[in-house]
Amino acid sequence: MFTKDVSPGGVVQLSWLSVDGTRDGLTESPMNGKLQKTVQLGCVNGARKLRTPGRDGKPLKGGRKPIVAKKPVPMDGPVVTMPCTPERAFFPDMPTTAAAMGPYLERTQGIRPNDLNDLSKTVGFILESDYTLPAQRAALYKYLAATPGLTVERHVRDVSGRPGIGVVWHFYGREAMNIFDPRIFAYLGMTTWGGHGQLGGAALVGTAIVNRVGEVP
């Protein structure tokens, strides 16, 4: 699953996630003038292989701790196998009605329905990074719009300037909204405002199913 996000400052982030969670994923985003790459390791048959700190396949000697090392410690030590659960980017069992969405999110995502910040961010992250069917996206919007404490605001724009309809929540003196296309409920992104009005968030400007990490449609 490929996604492309743009922040208010025009910073572009590209992500590739495994649909079933068994293949490695990758996120690329600029940081301090350099391209930062983060790999999300896949999980196969309940196990994930990790490369530990070291050199030439050998562990560090003398008890050196990477956190206090003067130079970056190479991640080229022994490979260890850890138990894991695949982190999917597609949920074929997700319901397509707003009434069924709450119990599903509680069961599969561990959301707390009374925590509007947790609920709204969890739904936003799913819509931003994972593949959802049109009927599932519509059900997620309708579920948020019907949740007490969340408000619907029409005629808003995402950080890229596209018009949409927003579902707003407040937390710790801040405000945020998940923004949808008002006709087809496609997810446009999340916008946040800090305590002093600082604009944040991102616009989802591209999604596609691709065959391999690094492939761009």
MDTraj code that builds the backbone (N, CA, C; nanometers):
import mdtraj as md
import numpy as np

residues = "MET PHE THR LYS ASP VAL SER PRO GLY GLY VAL VAL GLN LEU SER TRP LEU SER VAL ASP GLY THR ARG ASP GLY LEU THR GLU SER PRO MET ASN GLY LYS LEU GLN LYS THR VAL GLN LEU GLY CYS VAL ASN GLY ALA ARG LYS LEU ARG THR PRO GLY ARG ASP GLY LYS PRO LEU LYS GLY GLY ARG LYS PRO ILE VAL ALA LYS LYS PRO VAL PRO MET ASP GLY PRO VAL VAL THR MET PRO CYS THR PRO GLU ARG ALA PHE PHE PRO ASP MET PRO THR THR ALA ALA ALA MET GLY PRO TYR LEU GLU ARG THR GLN GLY ILE ARG PRO ASN ASP LEU ASN ASP LEU SER LYS THR VAL GLY PHE ILE LEU GLU SER ASP TYR THR LEU PRO ALA GLN ARG ALA ALA LEU TYR LYS TYR LEU ALA ALA THR PRO GLY LEU THR VAL GLU ARG HIS VAL ARG ASP VAL SER GLY ARG PRO GLY ILE GLY VAL VAL TRP HIS PHE TYR GLY ARG GLU ALA MET ASN ILE PHE ASP PRO ARG ILE PHE ALA TYR LEU GLY MET THR THR TRP GLY GLY HIS GLY GLN LEU GLY GLY ALA ALA LEU VAL GLY THR ALA ILE VAL ASN ARG VAL GLY GLU VAL PRO".split()
xyz = np.array([
    [0.0845, -0.1183, 0.0000],
    [0.0000, 0.0000, 0.0000],
    [0.0886, 0.1240, 0.0000],
    [0.0775, 0.2068, -0.1037],
    [0.1579, 0.3284, -0.1159],
    [0.0733, 0.4490, -0.0786],
    [0.1308, 0.5403, 0.0030],
    [0.0630, 0.6653, 0.0349],
    [0.1614, 0.7806, 0.0250],
    [0.1089, 0.8978, -0.0098],
    [0.1883, 1.0194, -0.0206],
    [0.1183, 1.1290, 0.0571],
    [0.1898, 1.1886, 0.1545],
    [0.1342, 1.2937, 0.2388],
    [0.2149, 1.4219, 0.2222],
    [0.1458, 1.5351, 0.2341],
    [0.2102, 1.6656, 0.2267],
    [0.1733, 1.7458, 0.3507],
    [0.2752, 1.8023, 0.4176],
    [0.2521, 1.8819, 0.5376],
    [0.2280, 2.0273, 0.4997],
    [0.1864, 2.1127, 0.5970],
    [0.1626, 2.2539, 0.5653],
    [0.2839, 2.3237, 0.5048],
    [0.4058, 2.2813, 0.5395],
    [0.5258, 2.3432, 0.4838],
    [0.5690, 2.2853, 0.3516],
    [0.4874, 2.1964, 0.2948],
    [0.5208, 2.1359, 0.1666],
    [0.6115, 2.0144, 0.1759],
    [0.6370, 1.9650, 0.2974],
    [0.7217, 1.8465, 0.3156],
    [0.6437, 1.7229, 0.2727],
    [0.7065, 1.6406, 0.1896],
    [0.6421, 1.5211, 0.1358],
    [0.6927, 1.3966, 0.2078],
    [0.6010, 1.3119, 0.2492],
    [0.6363, 1.1831, 0.3091],
    [0.5756, 1.0715, 0.2254],
    [0.6573, 0.9728, 0.1920],
    [0.6135, 0.8567, 0.1154],
    [0.6183, 0.7332, 0.2046],
    [0.5158, 0.6489, 0.1937],
    [0.5109, 0.5275, 0.2751],
    [0.4670, 0.4087, 0.1917],
    [0.5269, 0.2944, 0.2215],
    [0.4866, 0.1670, 0.1610],
    [0.4626, 0.0689, 0.2746],
    [0.3407, 0.0175, 0.2865],
    [0.3073, -0.0772, 0.3920],
    [0.2563, -0.2066, 0.3311],
    [0.2894, -0.3172, 0.3965],
    [0.2453, -0.4487, 0.3506],
    [0.0968, -0.4666, 0.3786],
    [0.0221, -0.5084, 0.2782],
    [-0.1225, -0.5252, 0.2941],
    [-0.1545, -0.6286, 0.4018],
    [-0.0807, -0.7408, 0.4039],
    [-0.1081, -0.8449, 0.5026],
    [-0.0077, -0.8464, 0.6174],
    [0.0884, -0.7541, 0.6169],
    [0.1838, -0.7438, 0.7256],
    [0.2996, -0.8408, 0.7227],
    [0.3132, -0.9197, 0.6154],
    [0.4208, -1.0184, 0.6106],
    [0.5461, -0.9661, 0.5404],
    [0.5331, -0.8608, 0.4625],
    [0.6480, -0.8071, 0.3904],
    [0.6959, -0.6785, 0.4557],
    [0.8227, -0.6443, 0.4333],
    [0.8789, -0.5223, 0.4925],
    [0.8134, -0.3983, 0.4327],
    [0.7934, -0.2977, 0.5159],
    [0.7437, -0.1689, 0.4709],
    [0.8523, -0.0634, 0.4842],
    [0.8248, 0.0556, 0.4322],
    [0.9242, 0.1632, 0.4337],
    [0.8550, 0.2986, 0.4360],
    [0.9125, 0.3922, 0.5142],
    [0.8675, 0.5304, 0.5148],
    [0.9859, 0.6206, 0.4852],
    [0.9669, 0.7149, 0.3931],
    [1.0711, 0.8101, 0.3564],
    [1.0201, 0.9508, 0.3814],
    [1.0967, 1.0288, 0.4585],
    [1.0596, 1.1677, 0.4836],
    [1.1849, 1.2491, 0.5109],
    [1.1891, 1.3739, 0.4647],
    [1.3068, 1.4577, 0.4888],
    [1.3150, 1.5018, 0.6340],
    [1.4371, 1.5048, 0.6873],
    [1.4574, 1.5508, 0.8240],
    [1.5943, 1.6179, 0.8332],
    [1.5934, 1.7449, 0.8716],
    [1.7179, 1.8220, 0.8830],
    [1.7974, 1.8204, 0.7526],
    [1.7256, 1.8310, 0.6412],
    [1.7914, 1.8377, 0.5111],
    [1.8335, 1.7043, 0.4537],
    [1.8047, 1.5943, 0.5247],
    [1.8410, 1.4617, 0.4768],
    [1.7174, 1.3730, 0.4665],
    [1.7246, 1.2730, 0.3802],
    [1.6134, 1.1801, 0.3637],
    [1.6216, 1.0732, 0.4715],
    [1.5206, 1.0698, 0.5562],
    [1.5161, 0.9728, 0.6650],
    [1.4336, 0.8524, 0.6196],
    [1.4917, 0.7329, 0.6314],
    [1.4224, 0.6108, 0.5920],
    [1.3991, 0.5232, 0.7147],
    [1.2738, 0.4782, 0.7303],
    [1.2379, 0.3913, 0.8414],
    [1.1759, 0.2635, 0.7866],
    [1.2329, 0.1503, 0.8225],
    [1.1855, 0.0213, 0.7743],
    [1.0914, -0.0403, 0.8774],
    [0.9767, -0.0886, 0.8315],
    [0.8849, -0.1641, 0.9164],
    [0.8954, -0.3100, 0.8756],
    [0.9530, -0.3914, 0.9618],
    [0.9798, -0.5301, 0.9276],
    [0.8519, -0.6128, 0.9224],
    [0.8446, -0.7017, 0.8249],
    [0.7310, -0.7902, 0.8120],
    [0.7345, -0.9027, 0.9143],
    [0.6229, -0.9693, 0.9298],
    [0.6092, -1.0795, 1.0254],
    [0.5591, -1.2011, 0.9498],
    [0.6399, -1.3090, 0.9463],
    [0.6065, -1.4297, 0.8708],
    [0.5969, -1.5476, 0.9665],
    [0.4832, -1.6163, 0.9632],
    [0.4622, -1.7338, 1.0490],
    [0.4868, -1.7018, 1.1966],
    [0.4454, -1.5828, 1.2374],
    [0.4564, -1.5445, 1.3775],
    [0.5951, -1.5089, 1.4246],
    [0.6896, -1.4878, 1.3316],
    [0.8270, -1.4575, 1.3708],
    [0.8834, -1.3458, 1.2842],
    [0.9725, -1.2667, 1.3432],
    [1.0375, -1.1567, 1.2733],
    [1.1872, -1.1613, 1.3052],
    [1.2702, -1.1526, 1.2019],
    [1.4145, -1.1551, 1.2216],
    [1.4674, -1.0125, 1.2330],
    [1.5471, -0.9887, 1.3386],
    [1.6009, -0.8557, 1.3650],
    [1.7530, -0.8606, 1.3668],
    [1.8152, -0.7624, 1.3068],
    [1.9597, -0.7490, 1.3132],
    [1.9939, -0.6617, 1.4343],
    [2.0786, -0.7113, 1.5230],
    [2.1129, -0.6405, 1.6458],
    [2.2381, -0.5553, 1.6272],
    [2.2667, -0.4634, 1.7222],
    [2.3882, -0.3820, 1.7107],
    [2.5146, -0.4678, 1.7102],
    [2.6093, -0.4318, 1.6267],
    [2.7347, -0.5053, 1.6188],
    [2.8050, -0.4791, 1.4879],
    [2.9077, -0.5588, 1.4613],
    [2.9853, -0.5439, 1.3381],
    [3.0173, -0.6808, 1.2811],
    [3.0022, -0.6935, 1.1492],
    [3.0375, -0.8176, 1.0790],
    [2.9688, -0.9394, 1.1385],
    [2.8448, -0.9223, 1.1791],
    [2.7692, -1.0338, 1.2326],
    [2.8016, -1.0689, 1.3759],
    [2.8867, -0.9907, 1.4419],
    [2.9264, -1.0183, 1.5794],
    [2.8739, -0.9091, 1.6719],
    [2.8406, -0.9457, 1.7964],
    [2.7897, -0.8444, 1.8898],
    [2.8987, -0.7489, 1.9341],
    [2.8575, -0.6381, 1.9927],
    [2.9532, -0.5423, 2.0467],
    [3.0288, -0.6037, 2.1643],
    [3.1519, -0.5633, 2.1824],
    [3.2336, -0.6131, 2.2916],
    [3.2478, -0.5061, 2.4001],
    [3.2756, -0.5535, 2.5202],
    [3.3044, -0.4622, 2.6294],
    [3.1833, -0.3916, 2.6866],
    [3.0628, -0.4393, 2.6499],
    [2.9424, -0.3821, 2.7078],
    [2.9121, -0.2412, 2.6634],
    [2.9615, -0.1997, 2.5484],
    [2.9319, -0.0647, 2.4998],
    [2.7829, -0.0480, 2.4748],
    [2.7335, 0.0639, 2.5155],
    [2.5928, 0.0915, 2.4953],
    [2.5773, 0.1901, 2.3806],
    [2.4940, 0.1579, 2.2815],
    [2.4762, 0.2483, 2.1662],
    [2.4330, 0.3880, 2.2056],
    [2.3606, 0.4013, 2.3179],
    [2.3059, 0.5318, 2.3527],
    [2.4147, 0.6305, 2.3950],
    [2.5316, 0.5778, 2.4430],
    [2.6371, 0.6680, 2.4852],
    [2.7568, 0.6632, 2.3910],
    [2.7459, 0.5888, 2.2826],
    [2.8574, 0.5798, 2.1886],
    [2.8781, 0.7138, 2.1202],
    [3.0059, 0.7492, 2.0961],
    [3.0360, 0.8757, 2.0314],
    [2.9980, 0.8719, 1.8831],
    [3.0044, 0.7544, 1.8223],
    [2.9682, 0.7385, 1.6828],
    [2.8502, 0.6426, 1.6719],
    [2.7710, 0.6540, 1.5650],
    [2.6600, 0.5605, 1.5474],
    [2.7089, 0.4158, 1.5454],
    [2.6387, 0.3304, 1.6152],
    [2.6766, 0.1896, 1.6213],
    [2.6130, 0.1160, 1.5043],
    [2.6920, 0.0465, 1.4231],
    [2.6347, -0.0265, 1.3090],
    [2.5373, -0.1347, 1.3545],
    [2.4260, -0.1462, 1.2839],
    [2.3293, -0.2530, 1.3127],
    [2.3661, -0.3735, 1.2275],
    [2.4815, -0.4304, 1.2554],
    [2.5331, -0.5419, 1.1762],
    [2.5779, -0.6560, 1.2669],
    [2.5084, -0.6718, 1.3799],
    [2.5406, -0.7793, 1.4722],
    [2.4639, -0.9068, 1.4396],
    [2.4526, -0.9974, 1.5354],
    [2.3807, -1.1232, 1.5124],
    [2.2336, -1.1003, 1.4801],
    [2.1753, -1.1920, 1.4062],
    [2.0326, -1.1886, 1.3752],
    [1.9577, -1.2692, 1.4806],
    [1.8549, -1.2091, 1.5386],
    [1.7728, -1.2793, 1.6369],
    [1.6304, -1.2899, 1.5832],
    [1.5595, -1.3915, 1.6283],
    [1.4209, -1.4135, 1.5867],
    [1.3281, -1.3806, 1.7027],
    [1.2306, -1.2934, 1.6759],
    [1.1371, -1.2499, 1.7787],
    [0.9948, -1.2860, 1.7387],
    [0.9115, -1.3251, 1.8347],
    [0.7706, -1.3505, 1.8017],
    [0.7010, -1.2200, 1.7650],
    [0.6017, -1.2271, 1.6793],
    [0.5332, -1.1060, 1.6341],
    [0.3948, -1.1395, 1.5819],
    [0.3191, -1.0363, 1.5593],
    [0.1876, -1.0457, 1.4958],
    [0.1886, -0.9533, 1.3751],
    [0.1494, -1.0015, 1.2562],
    [0.1518, -0.9159, 1.1359],
    [0.0683, -0.7896, 1.1558],
    [0.1251, -0.6754, 1.1153],
    [0.0543, -0.5478, 1.1209],
    [-0.0033, -0.5203, 0.9829],
    [-0.1295, -0.5513, 0.9669],
    [-0.1942, -0.5415, 0.8356],
    [-0.2209, -0.3971, 0.7958],
    [-0.2299, -0.3760, 0.6656],
    [-0.2685, -0.2450, 0.6126],
    [-0.3992, -0.2554, 0.5333],
    [-0.4696, -0.3662, 0.5517],
    [-0.6007, -0.3861, 0.4888],
    [-0.6835, -0.4720, 0.5823],
    [-0.8086, -0.4332, 0.6024],
    [-0.8950, -0.5009, 0.6980],
    [-1.0229, -0.5470, 0.6287],
    [-1.0204, -0.6635, 0.5658],
    [-1.1388, -0.7103, 0.4925],
    [-1.2589, -0.7352, 0.5830],
    [-1.2331, -0.7531, 0.7139],
    [-1.3434, -0.7780, 0.8070],
    [-1.4009, -0.6497, 0.8653],
    [-1.3467, -0.5345, 0.8270],
    [-1.4013, -0.4086, 0.8785],
    [-1.5439, -0.3901, 0.8295],
    [-1.6371, -0.3542, 0.9190],
    [-1.7780, -0.3396, 0.8766],
    [-1.7986, -0.2206, 0.7839],
    [-1.9142, -0.2184, 0.7228],
    [-1.9482, -0.1111, 0.6297],
    [-2.0684, -0.0301, 0.6787],
    [-2.0988, -0.0425, 0.8068],
    [-2.2050, 0.0386, 0.8666],
    [-2.1501, 0.1100, 0.9894],
    [-2.2018, 0.2307, 1.0143],
    [-2.1554, 0.3084, 1.1289],
    [-2.1898, 0.2391, 1.2598],
    [-2.3036, 0.1719, 1.2661],
    [-2.3478, 0.1075, 1.3897],
    [-2.2519, -0.0016, 1.4347],
    [-2.1909, -0.0713, 1.3387],
    [-2.1004, -0.1813, 1.3731],
    [-1.9563, -0.1360, 1.3904],
    [-1.9264, -0.0114, 1.3553],
    [-1.7880, 0.0325, 1.3539],
    [-1.7287, 0.0478, 1.4941],
    [-1.8046, 0.1005, 1.5894],
    [-1.7531, 0.1202, 1.7235],
    [-1.7033, -0.0080, 1.7885],
    [-1.7883, -0.1121, 1.7979],
    [-1.7418, -0.2383, 1.8569],
    [-1.6233, -0.2983, 1.7823],
    [-1.6198, -0.2813, 1.6493],
    [-1.5076, -0.3352, 1.5721],
    [-1.3772, -0.2651, 1.6094],
    [-1.3791, -0.1331, 1.6195],
    [-1.2580, -0.0582, 1.6529],
    [-1.2130, -0.0867, 1.7963],
    [-1.3075, -0.1055, 1.8865],
    [-1.2712, -0.1424, 2.0235],
    [-1.2002, -0.2777, 2.0250],
    [-1.2528, -0.3720, 1.9501],
    [-1.1998, -0.5087, 1.9522],
    [-1.0661, -0.5201, 1.8809],
    [-1.0511, -0.4518, 1.7678],
    [-0.9311, -0.4715, 1.6861],
    [-0.8237, -0.3653, 1.7071],
    [-0.8628, -0.2440, 1.7460],
    [-0.7667, -0.1347, 1.7608],
    [-0.7473, -0.0905, 1.9054],
    [-0.8290, -0.1427, 1.9939],
    [-0.8154, -0.1073, 2.1342],
    [-0.8538, 0.0358, 2.1661],
    [-0.9400, 0.0964, 2.0849],
    [-0.9777, 0.2354, 2.1110],
    [-1.0629, 0.2457, 2.2366],
    [-1.0612, 0.3636, 2.2951],
    [-1.1469, 0.3948, 2.4091],
    [-1.2520, 0.4939, 2.3588],
    [-1.3755, 0.4496, 2.3405],
    [-1.4793, 0.5357, 2.2798],
    [-1.4986, 0.6684, 2.3501],
    [-1.4756, 0.6721, 2.4823],
    [-1.4947, 0.7973, 2.5557],
    [-1.3762, 0.8914, 2.5436],
    [-1.2662, 0.8439, 2.4892],
    [-1.1481, 0.9274, 2.4669],
    [-1.1529, 0.9759, 2.3223],
    [-1.2081, 1.0938, 2.3011],
    [-1.2298, 1.1427, 2.1647],
    [-1.0994, 1.1651, 2.0908],
    [-0.9934, 1.2009, 2.1620],
    [-0.8639, 1.2197, 2.0972],
    [-0.8096, 1.0860, 2.0474],
    [-0.8151, 0.9843, 2.1315],
    [-0.7687, 0.8503, 2.0931],
    [-0.8513, 0.7966, 1.9769],
    [-0.9821, 0.8097, 1.9866],
    [-1.0715, 0.7612, 1.8823],
    [-1.0448, 0.8301, 1.7497],
    [-1.0407, 0.9623, 1.7494],
    [-1.0262, 1.0383, 1.6253],
    [-0.8904, 1.0158, 1.5607],
    [-0.7841, 1.0128, 1.6415],
    [-0.6514, 0.9896, 1.5858],
    [-0.6379, 0.8489, 1.5297],
    [-0.6939, 0.7506, 1.5991],
    [-0.6855, 0.6129, 1.5505],
    [-0.7542, 0.5982, 1.4158],
    [-0.8747, 0.6539, 1.4034],
    [-0.9464, 0.6481, 1.2762],
    [-0.8693, 0.7237, 1.1685],
    [-0.8133, 0.8400, 1.2027],
    [-0.7367, 0.9166, 1.1055],
    [-0.6141, 0.8417, 1.0567],
    [-0.5429, 0.7751, 1.1473],
    [-0.4224, 0.7019, 1.1081],
    [-0.4580, 0.5831, 1.0181],
    [-0.5706, 0.5163, 1.0472],
    [-0.6141, 0.4062, 0.9608],
    [-0.6425, 0.4578, 0.8204],
    [-0.7167, 0.5661, 0.8122],
    [-0.7537, 0.6207, 0.6821],
    [-0.6333, 0.6767, 0.6069],
    [-0.5343, 0.7255, 0.6805],
    [-0.4178, 0.7858, 0.6171],
    [-0.3211, 0.6818, 0.5619],
    [-0.3006, 0.5721, 0.6337],
    [-0.1930, 0.4795, 0.5968],
    [-0.2397, 0.3463, 0.5420],
    [-0.3634, 0.3066, 0.5690],
    [-0.4101, 0.1733, 0.5303],
    [-0.5068, 0.1797, 0.4119],
    [-0.5313, 0.0647, 0.3538],
    [-0.6240, 0.0561, 0.2414],
    [-0.7631, 0.0241, 0.2945],
    [-0.8582, 0.1116, 0.2669],
    [-0.9967, 0.0887, 0.3067],
    [-1.0871, 0.0966, 0.1842],
    [-1.1911, 0.0154, 0.1847],
    [-1.2877, 0.0155, 0.0756],
    [-1.3772, 0.1393, 0.0856],
    [-1.4353, 0.1846, -0.0253],
    [-1.5217, 0.3034, -0.0208],
    [-1.6320, 0.2939, 0.0839],
    [-1.6964, 0.1775, 0.0957],
    [-1.8036, 0.1622, 0.1936],
    [-1.7500, 0.1677, 0.3362],
    [-1.6273, 0.1207, 0.3574],
    [-1.5658, 0.1279, 0.4894],
    [-1.5320, 0.2723, 0.5252],
    [-1.4801, 0.3476, 0.4286],
    [-1.4494, 0.4887, 0.4541],
    [-1.5760, 0.5658, 0.4887],
    [-1.6827, 0.5395, 0.4166],
    [-1.8094, 0.6077, 0.4446],
    [-1.8589, 0.5729, 0.5846],
    [-1.8442, 0.4462, 0.6238],
    [-1.8890, 0.4035, 0.7565],
    [-1.8047, 0.4688, 0.8652],
    [-1.6738, 0.4825, 0.8427],
    [-1.5880, 0.5492, 0.9404],
    [-1.6272, 0.6957, 0.9575],
    [-1.6548, 0.7643, 0.8459],
    [-1.6980, 0.9032, 0.8548],
    [-1.8296, 0.9140, 0.9321],
    [-1.9265, 0.8315, 0.8964],
    [-2.0579, 0.8393, 0.9602],
    [-2.0493, 0.8046, 1.1085],
    [-1.9602, 0.7121, 1.1429],
    [-1.9410, 0.6776, 1.2841],
    [-1.8846, 0.7963, 1.3607],
    [-1.7810, 0.8617, 1.3058],
    [-1.7253, 0.9794, 1.3718],
    [-1.8294, 1.0908, 1.3824],
    [-1.9009, 1.1154, 1.2725],
    [-1.9972, 1.2259, 1.2693],
    [-2.1094, 1.2069, 1.3708],
    [-2.1410, 1.0805, 1.4055],
    [-2.2492, 1.0522, 1.4993],
    [-2.2008, 1.0369, 1.6430],
    [-2.0700, 1.0476, 1.6661],
    [-2.0146, 1.0285, 1.8005],
    [-2.0357, 1.1543, 1.8854],
    [-2.1006, 1.1418, 2.0005],
    [-2.1204, 1.2594, 2.0884],
    [-1.9869, 1.3218, 2.1272],
    [-1.9807, 1.4545, 2.1190],
    [-1.8581, 1.5259, 2.1524],
    [-1.7772, 1.5656, 2.0311],
    [-1.7989, 1.4986, 1.9177],
    [-1.7363, 1.5374, 1.7918],
    [-1.8354, 1.6211, 1.7122],
    [-1.7852, 1.7194, 1.6395],
    [-1.8735, 1.8072, 1.5631],
    [-1.8341, 1.8073, 1.4156],
    [-1.9346, 1.8221, 1.3316],
    [-1.9125, 1.8271, 1.1874],
    [-1.9055, 1.9731, 1.1432],
    [-1.8020, 2.0050, 1.0684],
    [-1.7846, 2.1406, 1.0165],
    [-1.7752, 2.1344, 0.8650],
    [-1.8659, 2.2000, 0.7986],
    [-1.8715, 2.1965, 0.6526],
    [-1.7857, 2.3092, 0.5929],
    [-1.7554, 2.2935, 0.4666],
    [-1.6843, 2.3971, 0.3909],
    [-1.5481, 2.4293, 0.4528],
    [-1.4700, 2.3242, 0.4796],
    [-1.3332, 2.3431, 0.5282],
    [-1.2365, 2.3073, 0.4159],
    [-1.1090, 2.3302, 0.4390],
    [-1.0056, 2.2924, 0.3426],
    [-0.8925, 2.2215, 0.4149],
    [-0.8335, 2.1222, 0.3457],
    [-0.7187, 2.0550, 0.4047],
    [-0.5939, 2.1412, 0.3861],
    [-0.4788, 2.0955, 0.4348],
    [-0.3589, 2.1801, 0.4316],
    [-0.3071, 2.2025, 0.2896],
    [-0.3576, 2.1253, 0.1924],
    [-0.3185, 2.1481, 0.0532],
    [-0.4173, 2.2377, -0.0199],
    [-0.5268, 2.2760, 0.0495],
    [-0.6243, 2.3667, -0.0098],
    [-0.7473, 2.3022, -0.0682],
    [-0.7596, 2.1705, -0.0610],
    [-0.8764, 2.1034, -0.1185],
    [-0.9976, 2.1192, -0.0270],
    [-1.1164, 2.1436, -0.0838],
    [-1.2367, 2.1586, -0.0016],
    [-1.2849, 2.0238, 0.0508],
    [-1.3423, 2.0260, 0.1703],
    [-1.3925, 1.9025, 0.2284],
    [-1.4864, 1.9305, 0.3430],
    [-1.5209, 1.8244, 0.4147],
    [-1.6043, 1.8335, 0.5338],
    [-1.5249, 1.7747, 0.6496],
    [-1.5209, 1.8444, 0.7635],
    [-1.4355, 1.8020, 0.8734],
    [-1.5137, 1.7517, 0.9936],
    [-1.4535, 1.6561, 1.0663],
    [-1.5071, 1.6110, 1.1949],
    [-1.4074, 1.6570, 1.3016],
    [-1.4517, 1.7456, 1.3899],
    [-1.3628, 1.8205, 1.4782],
    [-1.3652, 1.7644, 1.6194],
    [-1.2459, 1.7653, 1.6843],
    [-1.2389, 1.7352, 1.8271],
    [-1.1386, 1.8285, 1.8934],
    [-1.1476, 1.8390, 2.0263],
    [-1.0594, 1.9261, 2.1034],
    [-0.9868, 1.8427, 2.2090],
    [-0.8605, 1.8796, 2.2370],
    [-0.7826, 1.8073, 2.3366],
    [-0.6726, 1.8988, 2.3900],
    [-0.6638, 1.9085, 2.5214],
    [-0.5588, 1.9864, 2.5878],
    [-0.5453, 2.1282, 2.5303],
    [-0.6581, 2.1932, 2.5063],
    [-0.6557, 2.3293, 2.4553],
    [-0.6239, 2.3405, 2.3078],
    [-0.6218, 2.2279, 2.2389],
    [-0.5937, 2.2277, 2.0956],
    [-0.7151, 2.1778, 2.0181],
    [-0.7102, 2.1973, 1.8875],
    [-0.8204, 2.1544, 1.7998],
    [-0.7647, 2.0776, 1.6813],
    [-0.8408, 1.9776, 1.6372],
    [-0.7993, 1.8987, 1.5215],
    [-0.9227, 1.8508, 1.4473],
    [-0.9031, 1.8154, 1.3220],
    [-1.0152, 1.7605, 1.2455],
    [-0.9656, 1.6604, 1.1426],
    [-1.0456, 1.5555, 1.1235],
    [-1.0285, 1.4645, 1.0113],
    [-1.1149, 1.5173, 0.8975],
    [-1.0581, 1.5267, 0.7779],
    [-1.1275, 1.5896, 0.6661],
    [-1.1562, 1.4867, 0.5566],
    [-1.2778, 1.4908, 0.5058],
    [-1.3239, 1.3958, 0.4042],
    [-1.3771, 1.4705, 0.2828],
    [-1.3732, 1.4032, 0.1691],
    [-1.4445, 1.4515, 0.0513],
    [-1.5944, 1.4424, 0.0825],
    [-1.6710, 1.5495, 0.0676],
    [-1.8116, 1.5471, 0.1078],
    [-1.9013, 1.4618, 0.0193],
    [-1.8531, 1.4238, -0.0985],
    [-1.9368, 1.3447, -0.1895],
    [-1.9112, 1.1957, -0.1778],
    [-1.7841, 1.1566, -0.1764],
    [-1.7517, 1.0134, -0.1798],
    [-1.6816, 0.9666, -0.0524],
    [-1.6608, 1.0584, 0.0443],
    [-1.6013, 1.0276, 0.1744],
    [-1.4568, 0.9788, 0.1654],
    [-1.3891, 1.0069, 0.0536],
    [-1.2460, 0.9784, 0.0472],
    [-1.1754, 1.0629, 0.1531],
    [-1.0740, 1.0065, 0.2174],
    [-1.0044, 1.0772, 0.3237],
    [-0.9063, 1.1767, 0.2635],
    [-0.9131, 1.3038, 0.3085],
    [-0.8241, 1.4080, 0.2574],
    [-0.7087, 1.4378, 0.3514],
    [-0.7237, 1.4054, 0.4799],
    [-0.6139, 1.4290, 0.5722],
    [-0.6597, 1.4804, 0.7068],
    [-0.5605, 1.5112, 0.7917],
    [-0.5856, 1.5619, 0.9260],
    [-0.5200, 1.6989, 0.9401],
    [-0.5933, 1.7933, 0.9983],
    [-0.5396, 1.9259, 1.0257],
    [-0.5471, 1.9507, 1.1752],
    [-0.4410, 2.0095, 1.2316],
    [-0.4372, 2.0399, 1.3747],
    [-0.4010, 2.1862, 1.3961],
    [-0.4464, 2.2399, 1.5090],
    [-0.4110, 2.3752, 1.5493],
    [-0.3578, 2.3701, 1.6920],
    [-0.2377, 2.4225, 1.7148],
    [-0.1772, 2.4218, 1.8466],
    [-0.2406, 2.5236, 1.9389],
    [-0.1899, 2.5290, 2.0617],
    [-0.2459, 2.6205, 2.1599],
    [-0.2321, 2.7658, 2.1212],
    [-0.1377, 2.7968, 2.0346],
    [-0.1193, 2.9342, 1.9868],
    [-0.1574, 2.9475, 1.8398],
    [-0.2370, 2.8524, 1.7917],
    [-0.2850, 2.8594, 1.6544],
    [-0.1921, 2.8020, 1.5502],
    [-0.0850, 2.7322, 1.5927],
    [0.0087, 2.6747, 1.4950],
    [-0.0627, 2.5694, 1.4102],
    [-0.0427, 2.5787, 1.2800],
    [-0.1067, 2.4857, 1.1880],
    [-0.0199, 2.3619, 1.1695],
    [-0.0815, 2.2445, 1.1804],
    [-0.0098, 2.1194, 1.1600],
    [-0.0966, 2.0190, 1.0874],
    [-0.0484, 1.8947, 1.0820],
    [-0.1223, 1.7896, 1.0136],
    [-0.0630, 1.7582, 0.8785],
    [-0.1426, 1.6934, 0.7948],
    [-0.0960, 1.6542, 0.6617],
    [-0.2150, 1.6271, 0.5716],
    [-0.1926, 1.6427, 0.4415],
    [-0.2939, 1.6105, 0.3408],
    [-0.2520, 1.4826, 0.2702],
    [-0.3444, 1.3888, 0.2593],
    [-0.3197, 1.2648, 0.1870],
    [-0.3469, 1.2916, 0.0391],
    [-0.2422, 1.2996, -0.0407],
    [-0.2577, 1.3410, -0.1804],
    [-0.2390, 1.2266, -0.2796],
    [-0.2067, 1.1068, -0.2303],
    [-0.1895, 0.9951, -0.3230],
    [-0.1958, 0.8619, -0.2525],
    [-0.2695, 0.7666, -0.3094],
    [-0.2745, 0.6298, -0.2587],
    [-0.2780, 0.5343, -0.3775],
    [-0.2198, 0.4165, -0.3596],
    [-0.2207, 0.3176, -0.4675],
    [-0.1761, 0.1826, -0.4119],
    [-0.2144, 0.0785, -0.4799],
    [-0.1644, -0.0556, -0.4521],
    [-0.0484, -0.0815, -0.5475],
    [0.0690, -0.1096, -0.4932],
    [0.1880, -0.1359, -0.5750],
    [0.2436, -0.2722, -0.5399],
    [0.3357, -0.3190, -0.6237],
    [0.3887, -0.4547, -0.6061],
    [0.5073, -0.4637, -0.5123],
    [0.5797, -0.3541, -0.4970],
    [0.7016, -0.3611, -0.4162],
    [0.7336, -0.2274, -0.3528],
    [0.8124, -0.2322, -0.2471],
    [0.8560, -0.1101, -0.1785],
    [0.9394, -0.0256, -0.2737],
    [0.9128, 0.1040, -0.2739],
    [0.9851, 0.1966, -0.3615],
    [0.9172, 0.2240, -0.4922],
    [0.8179, 0.1424, -0.5279],
    [0.7455, 0.1641, -0.6537],
    [0.6457, 0.2774, -0.6377],
    [0.6465, 0.3705, -0.7317],
    [0.5562, 0.4861, -0.7279],
    [0.4638, 0.4805, -0.8487],
    [0.3333, 0.4918, -0.8277],
    [0.2385, 0.4853, -0.9420],
    [0.2508, 0.6053, -1.0348],
])
top = md.Topology()
chain = top.add_chain()
for i, resn in enumerate(residues, 1):
    res = top.add_residue(resn, chain, resSeq=i)
    for name in ("N", "CA", "C"):
        top.add_atom(name, md.element.get_by_symbol(name[0]), res)
traj = md.Trajectory(xyz[None], top)
